Amino acid sequence: MSTKTEDTSTRMDWLLFLGSTAIMVFMLAYADEWFWLALPFSLTFLVRALRAM
């Protein structure tokens, strides 16, 4: 039962990582002085998706 929960949370972490990375790239292209605002979200969800925490 815990495997299903872990699998779902990992999938959600990967989706949030991809979404925040897309936002970061968009901001880098159009508002480059503000892209760093999305950087912590992208890196946090990458670490959670890789289960490095």
N, C-alpha and C positions, 0 to 999 in steps of 0.2 A: 504494500500500500504506500509506503514512503517513496518507493521508486517512481511511482506515477506522479507524486507531488514534486519530487526533485526534477523529473523530466520536464514537467510543465513549467516550473520556475526557470529552468535553464533555457527553455525555448523562449520564454518571455524576456529573459535577460538578453538573448541574442537579438530578438526583435527590437528591443529598446536600444541596444547598441547600434544596430543598423540605422534606426530612425534618427538617433542623436548624431550619428556620423554624417548622415545625409544633410541634416540641418547645419552641422558645422561646415561642411563643404559648401553649401549654399551661402552661408554667411561669409565664408572666406572669399567666395567669388563676387558677392555683391556688397558686403559691408565688412571689408577685411579688418577694419580697426575693432570690430566687435566679435570676431569669430571665437575669441578665447572664452566668451561666456558659455558656449556649448561644449568646450573642451572637457571640463570636469565630468559632465554627464556621460560623454562618450567613453572616457577612460574608466569611469566607475563601472559602467555596465559591461565593458570588456573584461575587467577583472572578475566581476561576478559571474559572467558567462563562462569564463575559463576555470571557474572554481578555485581561484588563487587566493581567496580570502578565507 
